[in-house]
């Protein structure tokens, strides 16, 4: 196999006409890869994505061919169709937090979407919004894009399709998560074009790396929410005084263990399956 790309979390190989997408145990925050891996993280991301792809098949096709991969990658990799990836990060937000909150505080909008005054940390939005961003190389930061900028970059038809699919994926994920007592605050998806021109869902979907999951029974706007995702590590990293530029600090064992537990709990609660 030929290594095509090594990203923040995934390694991409070519195997004949197929792509082998391998999820590592690497963890990135603020677009910087941390030096300390999280055991089982790659397996959780892969298995949870496979489960979600099945829940979303009627909304958008996905890139998965099979789990027939080299033994060294078993459980953490999938065999996929090769896609021409859309050069835009497709993000849907149902709640205001993270970078979206910072943008709102600065100017009252997120990716050009005007929001009502008086919103605060974890405020629920009246309707989910499409808030795209640039797709930056490893080590650089994604920047917010307006919908108009996506139209200028990709054309009106493609921009509309990206928005509609992203919001539909979010809505399905939100509804399924709610049945499990989990709030899906926001999510980022990757879309690409298959050889026949079909828009296809790729990479990962609705995982603790690409989404914010909050326990519904503890939800209270106005403060940072407990979470089943890597926000726990983001908060720890900020607390160290790290300036969010490489190199990132080593992560203590207890923070790694707690992060692993959160990922596994997200998997078990969402899928109803036991992790082993």
Secondary structure, 3 states (H helix, E strand, C coil): CEEEEECCCEEEEEECCEEEEEECCCCEECCEECCCCCCCHHHHHHHHHHHHHHHCCCCCCECEEECCCCHHHCCCEEEECCCEECCCEEEEEEECCHHHHHHHHHHCEECCEECCCCCCCCCEEEEEEECCECCCCCCCCCCECCHHHHHHHHCHHHHHHHHHHHHHHHHHHHHHHHHCCEEEEEEEEEEEECCCCCEEEECCCCCCCCEEEEEHHHCCCCCCCCCCCCHHHHHHHHHCCCCCCCCCCCCCHHHHHHHHHHHHHHHHHHHCCCCC
